[in-house]
Amino acid sequence: MSILTLFLLYFGVNVGGARADDGLDLEKIVSKTLRKKRPVPNPHRSFECTECHKKGKVKLKLKSKKRSKKRSTRKSVGPIKDIIALCNDCHEGENLHPVDTNPMESEFEISPPAFLPLGKGKYKDKIVCTTCHDIHAKASAFKLLRGFYGSKGYKVAKLEGRQDLCRSCHGENLIKRSPHKGDERACKFCHVTDPRKVDKPQTTVRLDIVRRCNFCHDKLAEGHFLAVNAFADKALQDEIPNIDVPFIGGEITCVTCHDQHWKSNLPHKLRPAFVAFAEKSVRINPHWTGTFCLACHDKPPRKGEPVSFLFDGDFVQVCNRCHKTEEATADIHPVNIEVPDDMKSAIPKNFKLSKDNLITCVTCHELKFQTTVNNPLRRKNPKFLRDGPYPSRSDICYRCHVRETYERMSPHDQLDENGEVIESKCLFCHSSRPDVNVVGIDKVKFAGDVSEFCYGCHPGKEENHPVNVTHHGRLPSKGRLKCIKISEKKRKLLLPLYNGEVFCGTCHNPHQEGVQKGVAATGAGTVNRLRLTGGYEICVACHCDKGGL
């Protein structure tokens, strides 16, 4: 799914966007998702050999099925045809890297590593399509690029992003090849004609600019922008035509928000005009960006000057500007209340109360933690809790509350110290203890509404979840049901429906690891208990048309 597709989904088709607290962390978090991306079958393997090779007999060494000793055989394939012309028959114009060139004769005298083989015959010692692409790979998640999971060279290179592949040859000189450099060669990468000779350079930008950005920034292609997509804010639709940012071909692209010429001093080279627009939206997540200051402040904070906030410094109103809308999760802890007398002595001194000694949002959350970009603390303490990180979210509660009094029973802890199922935990949701050897949701009984059990501890997920779309209670179409069956069989898992409808347990496995067996156990013990890792993976398990399944 390209970034352009995401723009269309969340802006053009009015589907909505990710919740403002999703916290998508640009390149690093998306990179982690890509590393887990499953390889897809190689379409080239369905071709006849003679579609690429000349006819003729050559000796090939193959392993015998019965013994490990190698033996020779003959196959009716000969030397490969003109590899560049062959690839261009189907992929003409798609390649953005030069071919038919000798890297050793370039200004940098590049010597590619062994896992990136140069051409032979007509293209001896020259870069060809198969230098970077393993067209015989069984499967790959990265366009058959060598060095990535599922292709040749992975054991040696173990690449994670396209820039890693580029560095394999260019090394420290890669930055000198950047189109952001601004020389004549760089201009042609993004522009059809010389942008310096027209009044409006944006009219010369290539319409496939998103693909060109993703050529280097491929890690951002599948989940970027959702947490800061102010263009999907219904309240700001009338302002969009007046924003001083480029809309290439009338569409939102990478250069709409980012200054590709690197003149911006903001993080990620964001355009000031886009930031000024985005700060008005309750959809964006201003935390951990070091950018969207005016989402909370009435003027940009300056070193040595007093810091002031919106709503005259009323932190509850500042936070609820977003967190009291459907765009962000509301905190379940009460605010603007007095601390009970028997609790006052237990509250840590750095857990700040308001001037009127009331509990506010900043009582538990330290604002300074999340005001900078790429802060390593974000991984350990994403909710910027005071004195964090904590082993679990509830541990901060016991800084003020007595654990023995307030600790709630978790229905997800379903095994005792001997690994035996605790029946009382089963009865939290079920009217009788299910037989773990029987697979299928239709074989078990529930004590009430299956999702109401979840909302008791996980409020705010009843609607607009996930990605600002209410999935709970939906009846999948025939096409969607067919897709679910294909995913279950291919990925070896269950995506259960309750009375034919989507419910929390369709995507999440509420059971402790070790309770269920076989395909029913998939997802137990994983992050957020998702039956498939990563938001993208669980989405395309039902939306096959978006994932190419």
C-alpha positions in Angstrom: 0.0 0.0 0.0 1.7 3.2 -1.1 1.6 6.5 0.9 -0.5 7.9 -1.9 -3.1 5.2 -1.4 -3.2 6.0 2.3 -3.8 9.7 1.4 -6.7 8.8 -0.8 -8.2 6.4 1.8 -8.0 9.0 4.6 -8.7 12.1 2.7 -10.3 11.6 -0.7 -12.6 8.8 0.3 -13.4 10.2 3.7 -12.8 6.9 5.5 -11.1 8.8 8.4 -7.6 8.4 9.9 -5.7 6.8 12.7 -6.4 7.9 16.2 -4.3 10.8 17.3 -2.7 8.7 20.0 -1.5 5.9 17.7 2.0 7.2 18.0 3.3 6.1 14.6 7.0 6.8 14.8 8.0 7.6 11.3 10.9 5.6 10.0 11.9 3.5 13.0 8.5 2.0 13.9 7.5 1.5 10.3 10.9 -0.2 9.7 10.1 -2.6 12.5 6.8 -3.4 10.8 8.5 -4.0 7.5 11.1 -6.4 9.0 8.1 -8.6 10.0 6.5 -8.3 6.6 5.7 -11.7 5.2 7.3 -12.7 1.8 4.9 -13.0 -1.1 5.2 -15.5 -3.9 7.5 -14.5 -6.8 5.3 -14.1 -9.9 8.3 -14.8 -12.2 8.3 -18.4 -11.1 5.1 -19.1 -13.1 6.9 -18.2 -16.3 8.4 -20.8 -18.7 12.2 -20.8 -18.7 12.3 -20.0 -22.4 10.5 -16.7 -21.8 13.7 -15.3 -20.4 16.4 -17.8 -21.6 17.4 -18.7 -25.1 16.7 -22.3 -26.2 19.6 -24.6 -25.9 21.0 -27.3 -23.6 23.3 -26.5 -20.7 24.5 -28.6 -17.8 23.1 -27.9 -14.4 24.1 -29.4 -11.1 21.1 -30.6 -9.1 20.8 -32.5 -5.8 19.3 -35.9 -6.1 16.1 -36.4 -4.1 17.3 -39.8 -2.9 20.9 -39.0 -2.0 22.9 -35.9 -1.2 25.5 -36.7 -3.8 25.4 -34.1 -6.6 24.7 -35.2 -10.2 24.6 -33.5 -13.6 21.6 -33.3 -15.8 20.5 -31.4 -18.9 17.8 -28.8 -19.2 16.4 -27.0 -22.3 17.5 -23.5 -21.3 20.5 -21.6 -22.5 22.0 -18.2 -21.9 19.7 -15.4 -20.8 18.4 -13.0 -23.3 19.1 -9.2 -23.2 18.2 -8.8 -19.5 17.6 -5.1 -19.5 15.3 -5.2 -22.6 13.6 -8.3 -21.1 12.7 -6.6 -17.8 11.6 -3.4 -19.6 9.0 -5.4 -21.5 6.9 -5.4 -18.3 8.6 -2.8 -16.2 9.5 0.0 -18.5 9.9 3.3 -16.7 9.6 1.7 -13.3 13.3 1.5 -12.6 14.8 4.7 -11.2 18.4 3.5 -10.9 20.7 3.7 -13.9 21.6 0.4 -15.7 24.1 -0.5 -18.5 26.8 1.4 -16.6 30.1 0.2 -15.2 30.3 1.2 -11.5 34.1 1.1 -11.5 34.1 3.8 -14.1 31.9 6.2 -12.1 33.4 9.2 -10.3 33.3 7.1 -7.1 34.8 3.9 -8.5 32.2 1.7 -6.9 32.9 -2.0 -6.4 29.6 -3.8 -5.6 29.7 -6.5 -2.9 29.5 -10.2 -4.0 25.8 -10.6 -3.3 25.1 -7.9 -5.9 26.4 -9.5 -9.2 27.1 -7.4 -12.2 26.1 -8.4 -15.7 27.6 -10.9 -18.1 28.1 -11.1 -21.9 26.8 -7.9 -23.5 26.6 -6.2 -20.1 29.8 -7.6 -18.6 30.9 -5.8 -15.5 27.9 -3.4 -15.8 24.8 -2.8 -13.6 21.8 -4.7 -14.8 18.3 -5.3 -13.3 19.4 -8.6 -11.8 22.3 -6.9 -10.0 19.8 -5.8 -7.3 16.8 -8.1 -8.0 16.8 -11.9 -7.5 14.2 -12.8 -10.1 14.5 -16.6 -9.2 13.7 -16.0 -5.5 10.9 -18.3 -4.2 9.3 -15.4 -2.3 10.3 -11.9 -1.1 8.6 -9.0 0.7 10.8 -6.4 -0.9 10.3 -6.4 -4.6 12.7 -9.4 -5.0 15.6 -7.2 -3.9 18.8 -9.1 -3.0 19.9 -9.1 0.6 16.3 -8.9 2.1 14.4 -11.7 3.8 13.3 -14.3 1.2 16.0 -13.5 -1.4 19.6 -14.5 -2.1 22.2 -12.6 -0.1 20.0 -12.3 3.0 22.2 -14.5 5.2 25.2 -12.2 4.3 23.6 -8.7 4.2 20.4 -9.0 6.3 19.1 -5.7 4.9 16.1 -3.9 6.4 15.5 -0.9 4.2 16.3 0.2 0.7 18.8 2.8 1.9 20.7 -0.1 3.5 20.9 -1.7 0.0 22.2 1.5 -1.5 24.8 1.9 1.1 26.1 -1.6 0.2 27.6 0.0 -2.9 27.7 3.8 -2.2 28.7 3.7 1.5 29.4 7.2 2.9 29.1 8.6 -0.6 25.3 7.9 -0.7 24.5 11.4 0.6 26.3 12.8 -2.4 23.9 11.0 -4.7 20.8 12.4 -2.9 18.3 14.3 -5.1 18.0 16.8 -2.3 21.5 18.0 -3.2 19.9 20.3 -5.8 22.3 20.0 -8.8 21.0 19.6 -12.3 21.1 15.8 -12.2 19.1 15.9 -8.9 16.4 18.3 -10.4 15.7 15.8 -13.2 15.0 13.1 -10.7 11.9 14.9 -9.4 11.1 17.4 -12.2 10.0 16.9 -15.8 11.7 20.2 -16.8 14.1 22.6 -15.2 12.1 24.1 -12.3 14.3 27.2 -12.3 12.9 28.4 -15.6 9.3 28.6 -14.6 7.3 30.8 -12.2 5.7 27.9 -10.4 8.2 25.1 -10.1 5.7 22.8 -8.5 4.0 22.5 -11.9 7.1 20.7 -13.2 7.1 18.0 -10.5 6.6 14.5 -11.8 3.2 13.0 -11.0 4.8 9.9 -9.7 6.7 11.9 -7.0 5.5 9.6 -4.2 7.1 6.6 -5.9 10.3 8.5 -6.3 10.3 9.5 -2.7 9.7 5.9 -1.7 12.6 4.8 -3.8 14.9 5.9 -0.9 12.4 6.3 1.9 10.6 2.9 1.5 10.4 2.4 5.2 7.8 5.2 5.3 5.5 3.8 2.6 3.1 1.7 4.6 2.1 3.5 7.8 3.4 7.0 7.6 1.4 10.2 8.1 -1.7 8.7 9.7 -1.0 10.2 13.2 -0.5 13.7 11.7 -3.1 13.7 8.9 -4.7 17.0 9.5 -6.1 17.0 6.0 -8.7 14.4 7.1 -10.0 16.8 9.8 -13.6 17.6 8.8 -13.5 20.9 10.7 -10.7 22.2 8.5 -11.8 21.2 5.0 -12.6 24.7 4.0 -9.0 25.9 4.8 -7.2 23.3 2.7 -7.4 25.2 -0.6 -5.7 28.2 1.0 -2.7 26.5 2.5 0.6 27.6 0.9 1.8 24.0 0.2 2.2 22.2 -3.2 -0.6 19.8 -4.2 1.0 17.9 -7.1 -1.6 17.0 -9.7 -4.2 18.3 -7.2 -3.3 15.5 -4.8 -1.5 15.3 -1.4 2.0 13.9 -1.8 5.2 13.7 0.2 6.3 17.2 -0.9 3.0 18.7 0.3 4.2 18.4 3.9 8.0 18.1 3.5 10.4 20.6 1.9 12.3 18.4 -0.6 14.9 21.2 -1.0 15.9 21.1 2.7 15.3 24.8 3.3 13.1 24.1 6.3 14.7 24.0 9.8 11.9 22.0 11.3 12.2 18.3 12.1 11.9 16.0 9.1 12.1 19.1 7.0 8.4 19.7 7.5 7.0 22.8 5.7 6.1 25.6 8.2 2.8 26.2 6.4 1.8 22.6 6.8 2.7 22.6 10.5 0.7 25.8 11.1 -2.3 24.2 9.5 -1.8 20.9 11.3 -1.6 22.5 14.7 -5.2 23.6 14.4 -6.4 20.0 14.1 -7.4 17.7 16.9 -6.4 14.7 14.8 -2.7 15.1 15.0 -0.5 13.6 17.7 1.8 16.4 18.8 3.7 14.2 21.3 7.3 13.2 20.7 7.5 15.3 17.5 9.2 18.5 18.8 7.2 20.3 16.1 3.5 20.9 16.7 4.0 23.3 19.7 0.9 25.4 19.1 -1.3 22.4 19.5 -0.9 23.0 23.3 0.8 26.4 23.7 -0.6 29.8 22.8 2.8 30.9 21.6 6.0 29.0 20.6 8.1 28.3 23.7 11.4 30.2 23.9 14.4 29.4 26.0 14.6 31.7 29.0 11.0 32.8 28.6 8.0 31.7 30.7 6.0 28.9 29.0 2.4 29.6 28.5 -0.5 27.2 27.4 -3.8 27.5 25.8 -6.9 27.9 28.0 -4.9 30.0 30.4 -2.9 27.0 31.5 -5.8 24.8 32.4 -4.1 21.5 31.6 -7.3 19.5 31.6 -8.8 21.7 28.9 -5.5 21.6 26.9 -5.4 17.8 26.9 -9.1 17.4 26.4 -8.9 19.6 23.3 -8.0 16.2 21.6 -8.7 13.6 24.2 -12.3 14.5 24.7 -13.0 13.9 21.0 -13.3 10.7 19.0 -9.8 11.3 17.6 -7.9 10.3 20.8 -8.4 7.9 23.7 -9.8 9.5 26.8 -8.1 8.7 30.1 -10.2 6.7 32.5 -8.9 8.3 35.6 -11.0 11.2 36.9 -9.5 14.7 36.8 -10.4 18.0 38.4 -11.2 16.3 41.7 -9.8 16.8 45.2 -7.5 14.3 46.7 -9.1 12.4 49.6 -7.6 13.1 53.0 -6.4 9.5 53.5 -4.5 9.7 50.2 -2.7 13.0 50.5 0.3 11.6 52.3 0.7 8.8 49.7 1.0 11.0 46.7 4.7 11.5 45.6 5.9 15.1 45.7 6.6 15.2 42.0 3.1 14.1 41.1 1.9 17.7 40.7 -1.6 18.9 41.7 -3.2 22.1 40.4 -3.1 25.4 42.3 -6.4 24.3 43.9 -4.9 20.9 44.9 -6.9 19.1 42.2 -5.8 16.1 40.2 -5.1 17.0 36.6 -3.6 15.3 33.6 -0.1 16.5 34.5 -0.4 14.9 37.9 0.7 11.6 36.3 2.1 12.7 33.0 5.4 14.7 32.7 5.1 17.0 29.8 8.8 17.7 29.4 9.5 14.1 28.5 7.7 14.2 25.1 8.7 17.6 23.8 11.6 16.5 21.7 11.8 14.4 18.5 13.5 10.9 18.4 13.8 10.8 22.2 15.0 7.3 23.2 12.7 7.6 26.3 9.7 7.2 23.9 10.4 3.4 23.6 10.5 2.9 27.3 7.9 5.4 28.5 5.6 6.2 25.5 2.8 7.7 27.7 5.5 9.9 29.4 4.4 8.8 32.9 6.2 10.4 35.9 9.0 8.3 37.3 8.4 5.9 34.4 8.9 3.5 32.8 6.8 1.0 34.7 6.7 -2.8 34.2 2.9 -2.5 33.5 0.5 0.4 33.1 -1.2 -0.3 36.4 2.0 0.0 38.4 1.8 3.8 38.3 -1.6 3.6 40.0 0.1 2.1 43.1 2.2 5.1 43.6 -0.9 6.6 45.2 -3.3 3.7 45.7 -2.7 0.7 48.0 -2.1 -2.3 45.7 -3.9 -4.8 47.9 -7.0 -2.6 47.9 -7.2 -1.4 44.4 -5.5 -4.1 42.3 -8.0 -5.6 39.9 -8.2 -9.2 38.8 -6.9 -9.6 35.3 -9.0 -12.1 33.4 -6.1 -12.6 31.0 -4.0 -14.4 33.7 -5.6 -17.8 33.3 -3.0 -20.2 34.4 -1.7 -20.9 37.9 1.9 -21.5 38.9 1.6 -25.2 37.9 0.3 -24.3 34.4 -3.3 -25.4 35.2 -6.3 -23.4 33.9 -7.9 -21.3 36.7 -11.6 -21.9 36.1 -12.8 -18.7 37.9 -10.9 -16.7 35.3 -12.7 -18.6 32.5 -16.1 -17.6 34.1 -15.2 -13.9 33.8 -16.4 -14.2 30.2 -17.8 -17.7 29.8 -20.9 -19.1 31.4 -19.1 -22.5 31.7 -15.5 -23.6 31.4 -14.8 -24.3 27.7 -13.0 -27.4 26.5 -9.7 -26.2 25.1 -9.5 -29.3 22.9 -12.5 -28.1 20.9 -11.8 -25.5 18.3 -14.4 -22.9 17.3 -16.2 -20.0 18.9 -19.5 -21.6 18.2 -18.6 -24.4 20.6 -18.3 -22.1 23.7 -20.9 -20.2 25.7 -20.5 -16.6 27.0 -22.0 -15.0 30.1 -23.1 -11.9 28.2 -22.1 -9.5 25.4 -18.6 -10.7 24.3 -17.2 -7.2 23.8 -18.7 -5.5 26.9 -16.3 -7.6 29.0 -13.4 -5.9 27.1 -14.7 -2.4 27.4 -14.8 -2.6 31.2 -11.0 -2.4 31.3 -10.4 -1.0 27.8 -12.8 2.0 27.5 -12.9 4.2 24.5 -12.6 1.3 22.0 -16.3 0.8 21.4 -16.4 3.1 18.3 -13.8 4.3 15.8 -11.5 1.5 16.5 -9.2 0.8 14.9 -8.0 3.5 12.5 -11.0 5.7 13.2 -13.5 3.1 11.8 -15.9 1.1 14.0 -15.4 -2.6 13.3 -17.3 -4.0 16.3 -20.7 -5.4 15.3 -20.0 -5.3 11.5 -21.3 -8.2 9.3 -18.5 -9.0 6.8 -19.6 -9.1 3.2 -19.4 -12.4 1.2 -16.1 -11.2 -0.3 -14.7 -10.4 3.1 -15.8 -13.7 4.5 -14.0 -15.5 1.6 -10.9 -13.5 2.4 -11.0 -14.4 6.1 -11.2 -18.1 5.2 -8.2 -17.7 2.8 -6.2 -15.9 5.5 -7.0 -18.5 8.2 -5.9 -21.3 5.9 -2.8 -19.6 4.5 -1.6 -18.0 7.8 -2.7 -20.9 10.0 -4.8 -19.0 12.5 -8.4 -18.2 13.5 -10.3 -14.9 13.0 -13.5 -15.8 14.8 -16.8 -14.0 14.3 -19.5 -13.9 17.0 -22.9 -14.5 15.6 -21.4 -13.7 12.3 -20.2 -10.2 13.4 -16.7 -8.7 14.1 -16.0 -8.4 17.8 -12.9 -7.7 19.9 -11.8 -11.4 19.8 -11.7 -11.3 16.0 -8.4 -9.5 16.0 -7.3 -10.0 19.6 -6.7 -13.3 21.4 -7.7 -12.7 25.0 -6.2 -16.0 26.3 -3.0 -16.4 28.1 -0.3 -18.2 26.2 -0.5 -21.9 26.9 -4.3 -22.1 27.4 -5.4 -22.8 23.9 -3.8 -25.2 21.4 -3.1 -25.3 17.6 -4.4 -22.5 15.4 -6.6 -21.1 18.2 -3.5 -20.2 20.2 -2.2 -17.7 17.6 -1.8 -14.2 19.1 -1.7 -15.3 22.7 1.0 -13.5 24.6 1.8 -11.1 21.7 1.9 -7.2 21.8 -1.8 -6.1 22.2 -2.7 -9.7 21.9 -3.1 -9.3 18.1 -3.6 -12.5 16.2 -1.2 -11.2 13.6 1.8 -8.9 14.3 1.6 -5.3 13.3 -1.4 -3.2 12.3 -0.9 -3.8 8.6 -0.8 -7.6 8.8 -4.0 -7.9 10.8 -5.8 -5.4 8.4 -4.9 -7.3 5.2 -5.9 -10.6 6.8 -9.5 -9.4 6.1 -8.9 -6.8 3.5 -7.2 -9.0 0.9 -7.7 -6.4 -1.8 -5.3 -4.1 0.1 -2.6 -6.7 0.7 -2.4 -8.6 -2.5 -3.3 -11.9 -0.8 
